[in-house]
């Protein structure tokens, strides 16, 4: 099993309020969720025109996780109110977490 973690940076040039930005971000989050991934705004919450989204996916197929950035970028580029800046990717086997991040978790 593998975990993919992605970071997407966006610019929303026409946004003049947090409400307007939230409309764009919520639309993108809904579209990105169709990829069966979790999505949350992780930075830029208090700015009108910048946003950073954190995304996560779990799969037994590392190739699927490796190709997700292209699909994420494609969805972001189809949102006319947002400018896609970049996507960063980290894919790790869950085994890497067993002794480090999970600690004594047995659950």
C-alpha positions as CSV (number, residue, x, y, z in Angstrom):
1,X,0.0,0.0,0.0
2,X,1.2,3.5,-0.9
3,X,0.3,7.0,0.3
4,X,0.4,10.0,-2.1
5,X,0.6,13.5,-0.7
6,X,0.2,16.5,-3.0
7,X,0.5,20.2,-2.6
8,X,-1.2,22.5,-5.1
9,X,-0.6,26.2,-5.2
10,X,-3.1,28.5,-6.8
11,X,-3.6,32.2,-7.6
12,X,-7.1,33.6,-7.9
13,X,-6.5,37.0,-9.5
14,X,-10.1,38.3,-9.7
15,X,-11.0,37.5,-6.1
16,X,-11.8,40.6,-4.1
17,X,-12.9,38.8,-0.9
18,X,-12.6,35.7,1.1
19,X,-16.1,34.7,0.1
20,X,-15.2,35.0,-3.6
21,X,-12.1,32.9,-3.1
22,X,-14.0,30.3,-1.1
23,X,-16.4,29.9,-4.1
24,X,-13.5,29.0,-6.4
25,X,-11.8,26.8,-3.8
26,X,-15.0,24.9,-3.0
27,X,-15.7,24.3,-6.7
28,X,-12.1,23.0,-7.2
29,X,-12.3,20.8,-4.1
30,X,-15.5,19.2,-5.4
31,X,-14.0,18.5,-8.8
32,X,-10.8,17.1,-7.3
33,X,-12.7,14.8,-4.9
34,X,-13.9,13.0,-8.0
35,X,-10.4,11.5,-8.2
36,X,-11.1,9.7,-4.9
37,X,-8.7,11.8,-2.9
38,X,-9.0,14.0,0.2
39,X,-8.7,17.7,-0.3
40,X,-8.2,20.6,2.2
41,X,-7.0,24.2,2.0
42,X,-3.8,24.1,4.1
43,X,-2.4,27.6,3.6
44,X,-3.5,31.0,2.5
45,X,-6.9,30.8,4.2
46,X,-6.7,34.5,5.2
47,X,-5.6,35.8,1.8
48,X,-8.0,36.8,-1.0
49,X,-6.0,35.7,-4.0
50,X,-3.7,32.8,-2.9
51,X,-4.5,29.3,-1.8
52,X,-2.6,26.1,-1.1
53,X,-4.4,22.8,-1.2
54,X,-3.3,19.6,0.4
55,X,-4.4,16.4,-1.2
56,X,-3.9,12.8,-0.1
57,X,-4.6,9.4,-1.7
58,X,-4.0,5.8,-0.8
59,X,-3.6,3.0,-3.3
60,X,-2.0,-0.4,-3.9
61,X,-0.9,0.9,-7.3
62,X,2.0,3.3,-7.2
63,X,1.6,4.1,-10.9
64,X,-1.9,5.5,-10.2
65,X,-0.4,7.8,-7.5
66,X,2.4,8.8,-9.8
67,X,0.0,10.0,-12.5
68,X,-2.4,11.9,-10.2
69,X,-0.4,15.2,-10.4
70,X,-1.2,15.3,-14.2
71,X,-4.9,14.7,-13.4
72,X,-4.9,17.3,-10.6
73,X,-3.2,19.9,-12.9
74,X,-5.8,19.2,-15.6
75,X,-8.7,19.8,-13.3
76,X,-7.1,23.0,-11.9
77,X,-6.4,24.3,-15.4
78,X,-10.1,23.9,-16.3
79,X,-11.1,26.4,-13.6
80,X,-11.1,29.8,-15.3
81,X,-11.1,31.8,-12.1
82,X,-7.9,30.3,-10.8
83,X,-4.3,30.2,-12.1
84,X,-2.6,26.9,-11.4
85,X,1.0,27.6,-10.2
86,X,2.3,24.2,-9.3
87,X,1.8,20.7,-7.8
88,X,4.3,18.9,-5.6
89,X,4.2,15.2,-5.1
90,X,5.4,12.7,-2.5
91,X,4.6,9.0,-2.7
92,X,5.7,6.6,0.0
93,X,5.1,3.0,0.8
94,X,3.1,2.7,4.0
95,X,5.9,0.5,5.4
96,X,7.9,3.7,5.7
97,X,5.5,4.9,8.3
98,X,5.4,1.8,10.5
99,X,8.3,2.7,12.7
100,X,8.5,6.5,12.2
101,X,5.2,8.4,11.8
102,X,2.9,5.8,13.3
103,X,5.0,5.1,16.4
104,X,3.3,2.4,18.5
105,X,0.0,2.6,16.5
106,X,-1.4,-0.9,16.3
107,X,-4.9,0.0,15.0
